[in-house]
Amino acid sequence: MLKELLNKSSMKSPWIYHINSGSCNGCDIELVAVLTPRYDAERFGFKLTGTPRHADIVVVSGPITSQSKERLVRTLAQVPEPKCVVSLGSCPKSGNVFKGSYSVEAPLDNYVHVDVSVAGCTPKPEAIMEGLYKAAQILQEKREAMNK
């Protein structure tokens, strides 16, 4: 009964953990804008958490640098299943303007399964909200599949 109650309550309030893997901070600023009163992602239940162990959705921004790659993979391993990974902006998807640099090892897909990609450099807050909504839907489907 307790497990059922926890599953039901966590479906309505997914917690987000943000990882910056070497970005220019443009995507980070837009993600913060989504959480401010203007866009207010919290009204849909999204909350930012300070630890990966409490996260449901992981948002990764920036190209995957050589220095951040191992830490990124290790951090993602700490997120409990089911989890949903969102790549934010063009950098995690392709490396964007940093592609070909000696220190960039993008794309993120090479190291972890990405559920949702939010395109743009930098993506608009509306696109980020839509991506988080899609991630929440995928997360709910994963939870239902685990409970069967």
Phi and psi in degrees as GROMACS dihedral restraints (atoms count N, CA, C in turn):
[ dihedral_restraints ]
;  ai    aj    ak    al  type     phi  dphi    fc
    3     4     5     6     1   -63.5    20    10
    4     5     6     7     1   -41.2    20    10
    6     7     8     9     1   -62.8    20    10
    7     8     9    10     1   -40.1    20    10
    9    10    11    12     1   -64.7    20    10
   10    11    12    13     1   -42.2    20    10
   12    13    14    15     1   -63.2    20    10
   13    14    15    16     1   -43.4    20    10
   15    16    17    18     1   -63.9    20    10
   16    17    18    19     1   -41.8    20    10
   18    19    20    21     1   -63.1    20    10
   19    20    21    22     1   -43.0    20    10
   21    22    23    24     1   -65.3    20    10
   22    23    24    25     1   -41.9    20    10
   24    25    26    27     1   -73.6    20    10
   25    26    27    28     1   -34.3    20    10
   27    28    29    30     1   -74.4    20    10
   28    29    30    31     1   -19.8    20    10
   30    31    32    33     1   -67.3    20    10
   31    32    33    34     1   -28.6    20    10
   33    34    35    36     1   -92.3    20    10
   34    35    36    37     1    -6.9    20    10
   36    37    38    39     1  -144.0    20    10
   37    38    39    40     1    74.1    20    10
   39    40    41    42     1   -68.7    20    10
   40    41    42    43     1   137.4    20    10
   42    43    44    45     1   -97.1    20    10
   43    44    45    46     1   139.3    20    10
   45    46    47    48     1  -108.6    20    10
   46    47    48    49     1   135.1    20    10
   48    49    50    51     1  -118.4    20    10
   49    50    51    52     1   129.5    20    10
   51    52    53    54     1  -105.8    20    10
   52    53    54    55     1   132.2    20    10
   54    55    56    57     1  -121.1    20    10
   55    56    57    58     1   125.1    20    10
   57    58    59    60     1   -98.4    20    10
   58    59    60    61     1   114.3    20    10
   60    61    62    63     1  -105.2    20    10
   61    62    63    64     1    40.1    20    10
   63    64    65    66     1   107.3    20    10
   64    65    66    67     1    28.0    20    10
   66    67    68    69     1   -83.3    20    10
   67    68    69    70     1   174.4    20    10
   69    70    71    72     1   -84.7    20    10
   70    71    72    73     1    -0.6    20    10
   72    73    74    75     1    80.6    20    10
   73    74    75    76     1     1.3    20    10
   75    76    77    78     1   -63.4    20    10
   76    77    78    79     1   -46.7    20    10
   78    79    80    81     1   -67.5    20    10
   79    80    81    82     1   -35.0    20    10
   81    82    83    84     1   -62.9    20    10
   82    83    84    85     1   -41.5    20    10
   84    85    86    87     1   -64.4    20    10
   85    86    87    88     1   -40.7    20    10
   87    88    89    90     1   -68.6    20    10
   88    89    90    91     1   -35.3    20    10
   90    91    92    93     1   -64.5    20    10
   91    92    93    94     1   -41.1    20    10
   93    94    95    96     1   -64.5    20    10
   94    95    96    97     1   -37.5    20    10
   96    97    98    99     1   -61.1    20    10
   97    98    99   100     1   -35.1    20    10
   99   100   101   102     1   -63.7    20    10
  100   101   102   103     1   -30.0    20    10
  102   103   104   105     1   -89.6    20    10
  103   104   105   106     1    -6.6    20    10
  105   106   107   108     1   -82.5    20    10
  106   107   108   109     1   168.8    20    10
  108   109   110   111     1   -59.1    20    10
  109   110   111   112     1   -23.3    20    10
  111   112   113   114     1   -63.4    20    10
  112   113   114   115     1   -47.2    20    10
  114   115   116   117     1  -100.4    20    10
  115   116   117   118     1   -32.6    20    10
  117   118   119   120     1    51.1    20    10
  118   119   120   121     1    65.6    20    10
  120   121   122   123     1   -64.4    20    10
  121   122   123   124     1   -20.5    20    10
  123   124   125   126     1   -65.8    20    10
  124   125   126   127     1   -22.2    20    10
  126   127   128   129     1   -67.7    20    10
  127   128   129   130     1   -20.7    20    10
  129   130   131   132     1   -94.7    20    10
  130   131   132   133     1     3.4    20    10
  132   133   134   135     1    98.8    20    10
  133   134   135   136     1    -4.8    20    10
  135   136   137   138     1   -73.8    20    10
  136   137   138   139     1   128.5    20    10
  138   139   140   141     1  -129.8    20    10
  139   140   141   142     1   142.2    20    10
  141   142   143   144     1   -86.3    20    10
  142   143   144   145     1   132.1    20    10
  144   145   146   147     1  -114.6    20    10
  145   146   147   148     1   155.1    20    10
  147   148   149   150     1   -94.4    20    10
  148   149   150   151     1    -1.3    20    10
  150   151   152   153     1  -136.8    20    10
  151   152   153   154     1   140.5    20    10
  153   154   155   156     1   -67.2    20    10
  154   155   156   157     1   -21.5    20    10
  156   157   158   159     1   -70.4    20    10
  157   158   159   160     1   -16.6    20    10
  159   160   161   162     1  -105.0    20    10
  160   161   162   163     1    -0.4    20    10
  162   163   164   165     1   -83.7    20    10
  163   164   165   166     1   150.0    20    10
  165   166   167   168     1  -109.3    20    10
  166   167   168   169     1   -38.8    20    10
  168   169   170   171     1  -121.1    20    10
  169   170   171   172     1   130.6    20    10
  171   172   173   174     1  -110.4    20    10
  172   173   174   175     1   125.6    20    10
  174   175   176   177     1  -106.7    20    10
  175   176   177   178     1   120.9    20    10
  177   178   179   180     1  -111.3    20    10
  178   179   180   181     1   126.4    20    10
  180   181   182   183     1  -122.1    20    10
  181   182   183   184     1   151.3    20    10
  183   184   185   186     1    94.0    20    10
  184   185   186   187     1   158.9    20    10
  186   187   188   189     1   -69.2    20    10
  187   188   189   190     1   151.4    20    10
  189   190   191   192     1   -81.6    20    10
  190   191   192   193     1   109.1    20    10
  192   193   194   195     1   -88.0    20    10
  193   194   195   196     1   161.1    20    10
  195   196   197   198     1   -58.9    20    10
  196   197   198   199     1   -37.6    20    10
  198   199   200   201     1   -73.5    20    10
  199   200   201   202     1   -31.3    20    10
  201   202   203   204     1   -94.2    20    10
  202   203   204   205     1   -14.6    20    10
  204   205   206   207     1   -57.7    20    10
  205   206   207   208     1   -53.3    20    10
  207   208   209   210     1   -63.0    20    10
  208   209   210   211     1   -41.7    20    10
  210   211   212   213     1   -65.2    20    10
  211   212   213   214     1   -38.2    20    10
  213   214   215   216     1   -62.5    20    10
  214   215   216   217     1   -49.0    20    10
  216   217   218   219     1   -63.3    20    10
  217   218   219   220     1   -41.4    20    10
  219   220   221   222     1   -65.6    20    10
  220   221   222   223     1   -39.8    20    10
  222   223   224   225     1   -67.2    20    10
  223   224   225   226     1   -42.8    20    10
  225   226   227   228     1   -64.2    20    10
  226   227   228   229     1   -29.3    20    10
  228   229   230   231     1   -68.2    20    10
  229   230   231   232     1   -22.1    20    10
  231   232   233   234     1   -81.1    20    10
  232   233   234   235     1   -14.9    20    10
  234   235   236   237     1   -77.2    20    10
  235   236   237   238     1   127.6    20    10
  237   238   239   240     1   -68.9    20    10
  238   239   240   241     1   150.0    20    10
  240   241   242   243     1   -79.8    20    10
  241   242   243   244     1   148.0    20    10
  243   244   245   246     1   -77.0    20    10
  244   245   246   247     1   146.3    20    10
  246   247   248   249     1  -131.9    20    10
  247   248   249   250     1   162.3    20    10
  249   250   251   252     1  -131.0    20    10
  250   251   252   253     1   129.9    20    10
  252   253   254   255     1  -107.6    20    10
  253   254   255   256     1   129.0    20    10
  255   256   257   258     1  -117.3    20    10
  256   257   258   259     1   125.9    20    10
  258   259   260   261     1   -94.1    20    10
  259   260   261   262     1   128.7    20    10
  261   262   263   264     1  -108.3    20    10
  262   263   264   265     1   114.4    20    10
  264   265   266   267     1    92.1    20    10
  265   266   267   268     1  -179.1    20    10
  267   268   269   270     1   -79.6    20    10
  268   269   270   271     1   -24.7    20    10
  270   271   272   273     1   -62.9    20    10
  271   272   273   274     1   -49.6    20    10
  273   274   275   276     1   -67.1    20    10
  274   275   276   277     1   -24.9    20    10
  276   277   278   279     1   -77.2    20    10
  277   278   279   280     1   -41.5    20    10
  279   280   281   282     1  -134.9    20    10
  280   281   282   283     1   -15.8    20    10
  282   283   284   285     1    97.5    20    10
  283   284   285   286     1   -20.3    20    10
  285   286   287   288     1    50.0    20    10
  286   287   288   289     1  -130.6    20    10
  288   289   290   291     1   -71.5    20    10
  289   290   291   292     1   -14.6    20    10
  291   292   293   294     1   -90.1    20    10
  292   293   294   295     1    -4.8    20    10
  294   295   296   297     1   -59.0    20    10
  295   296   297   298     1   135.1    20    10
  297   298   299   300     1    91.5    20    10
  298   299   300   301     1    -8.2    20    10
  300   301   302   303     1   -69.1    20    10
  301   302   303   304     1   151.0    20    10
  303   304   305   306     1   -63.8    20    10
  304   305   306   307     1   -22.4    20    10
  306   307   308   309     1  -106.9    20    10
  307   308   309   310     1     6.3    20    10
  309   310   311   312     1  -107.1    20    10
  310   311   312   313     1   129.0    20    10
  312   313   314   315     1  -121.6    20    10
  313   314   315   316     1    35.3    20    10
  315   316   317   318     1   -68.0    20    10
  316   317   318   319     1   160.4    20    10
  318   319   320   321     1   -91.4    20    10
  319   320   321   322     1   164.4    20    10
  321   322   323   324     1   -63.4    20    10
  322   323   324   325     1   -30.9    20    10
  324   325   326   327     1   -57.4    20    10
  325   326   327   328     1   -24.0    20    10
  327   328   329   330     1   -69.1    20    10
  328   329   330   331     1   -19.8    20    10
  330   331   332   333     1  -116.9    20    10
  331   332   333   334     1   -22.0    20    10
  333   334   335   336     1  -155.4    20    10
  334   335   336   337     1   153.0    20    10
  336   337   338   339     1   -73.1    20    10
  337   338   339   340     1   125.0    20    10
  339   340   341   342     1  -100.7    20    10
  340   341   342   343     1   123.6    20    10
  342   343   344   345     1   -84.3    20    10
  343   344   345   346     1   -40.7    20    10
  345   346   347   348     1  -136.1    20    10
  346   347   348   349     1   134.8    20    10
  348   349   350   351     1  -116.2    20    10
  349   350   351   352     1   125.8    20    10
  351   352   353   354     1  -103.0    20    10
  352   353   354   355     1   113.3    20    10
  354   355   356   357     1   -82.6    20    10
  355   356   357   358     1   157.8    20    10
  357   358   359   360     1   126.4    20    10
  358   359   360   361     1   157.5    20    10
  360   361   362   363     1  -139.5    20    10
  361   362   363   364     1    90.5    20    10
  363   364   365   366     1   -88.5    20    10
  364   365   366   367     1   150.5    20    10
  366   367   368   369     1   -69.7    20    10
  367   368   369   370     1   147.8    20    10
  369   370   371   372     1   -72.2    20    10
  370   371   372   373     1   151.8    20    10
  372   373   374   375     1   -56.2    20    10
  373   374   375   376     1   -33.9    20    10
  375   376   377   378     1   -63.9    20    10
  376   377   378   379     1   -39.4    20    10
  378   379   380   381     1   -68.0    20    10
  379   380   381   382     1   -36.9    20    10
  381   382   383   384     1   -65.1    20    10
  382   383   384   385     1   -42.8    20    10
  384   385   386   387     1   -61.0    20    10
  385   386   387   388     1   -42.6    20    10
  387   388   389   390     1   -64.1    20    10
  388   389   390   391     1   -41.4    20    10
  390   391   392   393     1   -63.4    20    10
  391   392   393   394     1   -40.8    20    10
  393   394   395   396     1   -66.0    20    10
  394   395   396   397     1   -37.9    20    10
  396   397   398   399     1   -63.5    20    10
  397   398   399   400     1   -44.1    20    10
  399   400   401   402     1   -62.4    20    10
  400   401   402   403     1   -40.8    20    10
  402   403   404   405     1   -62.6    20    10
  403   404   405   406     1   -39.4    20    10
  405   406   407   408     1   -64.9    20    10
  406   407   408   409     1   -37.6    20    10
  408   409   410   411     1   -65.5    20    10
  409   410   411   412     1   -44.6    20    10
  411   412   413   414     1   -63.0    20    10
  412   413   414   415     1   -41.1    20    10
  414   415   416   417     1   -60.7    20    10
  415   416   417   418     1   -42.8    20    10
  417   418   419   420     1   -62.9    20    10
  418   419   420   421     1   -41.3    20    10
  420   421   422   423     1   -63.1    20    10
  421   422   423   424     1   -40.8    20    10
  423   424   425   426     1   -64.5    20    10
  424   425   426   427     1   -39.7    20    10
  426   427   428   429     1   -65.6    20    10
  427   428   429   430     1   -42.3    20    10
  429   430   431   432     1   -63.8    20    10
  430   431   432   433     1   -38.1    20    10
  432   433   434   435     1   -67.9    20    10
  433   434   435   436     1   -34.9    20    10
  435   436   437   438     1   -69.7    20    10
  436   437   438   439     1   -32.8    20    10
  438   439   440   441     1   -82.5    20    10
  439   440   441   442     1    -6.6    20    10
